Amino acid sequence: MVLVAGEGLTHAEAARILDVAETTVSWRMHEARKALSREGLAEVFYD
């Protein structure tokens, strides 16, 4: 989440750094956004 939302990297760039598939980064971002939304914190990262 930090690499994509915080540092502004693309999913592909974050995947290369983390040595995982781009789809893994996309899935993890999706799950992180869902968790933040449940806690009412999503707007902190998207404003």
Secondary structure as UniProt FT lines:
FT   HELIX           2..6
FT   HELIX           11..18
FT   HELIX           22..38
FT   TURN            39..40
FT   HELIX           42..46
//
